[in-house]
Amino acid sequence: MGINVNGKNIMTPMVHDRHLVKFMYEYMRDNDMYKNAFKRPEDLTILTTIGTTPDKDSDVNEGIMQERMIETLEGYGKDSLFEASLKHIGIDDYVVLRKDLEKYGDWRCTFKQTWVLDYLESGKCDTDLLLCTDAIDVIFQDDPQKIVDIFNGYDCDMLFMSTRDTTGYQHMPDVKDWVDRTHSGRYLNAGVWIAKVDFLKEFLKESLKYVGSEEPSFDDYKKWQAQVPKADYPKHGHDQDIFRFMEKEFYPRVKIDTENLMAYRS
């Protein structure tokens, strides 16, 4: 069915666009589109990670990653847009790794790597596949089974959505050259990815060698990108920096959804 946005009918099962997701979710909700229409695929765990700094004076915005909130995302602090979209389409058996940042300090993107790996190694994941997404600017607007079908069509162990953004590749020109020869014009986006659980453990363990204590905040990220020593990159970077650096090493077990069949991004 899809939702029409500015004359374009967006048909992908997921959307990862912080300027569109709130409008699209509320349109879907207000028009009862796909209300309680789907179930979680039996072989898929659907997971997101959320860092909270509880606002004791408010039940509405209970501090979920407020530094990333913009006007088009406001209003979904306690329950994220991602969770709201899942509940709308009939899925409540998803996993939220929700942790209080009063214990961990400021949000760091690499928490997604460590928290997901801890979850997998705990033995709590009982499916062959895991889908991991951002919480505040990703929604489902169709059947999650379509994500599994798209993943299977790529014949790989891990599949990332893609973007045109090239941030960070200036510090790894050899990787950028390889990427441009492999899938020109589209680059790894860490906001939505799906993987086979056995491989994911291996991949995340390898990624931890690049996680560092000097990881920049969202506010400081552009400045950090301008100053980071090339020899150290992607040490101390965000999860996307690290995953982009690792893509060449793990290809073709890791692939990029170059057409963004899984998730729309403008």
Order of alpha helices (4+ residues) and beta strands (2+ residues): beta-beta-beta-alpha-beta-alpha-beta-alpha-alpha-beta-beta-alpha-beta-alpha-beta-alpha-alpha-alpha-beta-beta
